[in-house]
Amino acid sequence: MRLPRGATEAALDDVIMSALTSRWQKVAMIIGVAMADCEKLKLPIAPEMIGARLRFLSHADRIEGVGDLRRWGHSEVRLKDEPISALRRG
């Protein structure tokens, strides 16, 4: 899936990551929040693009996902837990 002109993967990732928390949330919820943020930023992003990017981020081990992320109402995502050693450095 190609992003529309004027939209970048980094910008989309920023929107998605700001919608995520450390608790599990339905993919559909994250897509809804991200869509609202994209509209505010005037990023012409379709919900399917956000869903595809969530799957990519999960497969790339940048976020955690459970279930079939293609089934938005039946799968969940969250930010990855930081290792304890990373928390101690802070």
C-alpha angles and dihedrals in degrees: 000000000000124000116234120255111282095028123100133194089241092055092047091047090051090053092047095045091050089054093052126084134184091265124080114264132178114264088232090059093050091048090052093050092045091049091054090049091048090053091051090050091044091239108155096221124153120219089243089060091055090048091050091048091050089054090049093049090049093048089047088054093239093121134017122249134179127196128011102322089204087070098069097189094045103047136063139208138191142169114281116262110251115237114255090243090059091051092053093054093059 
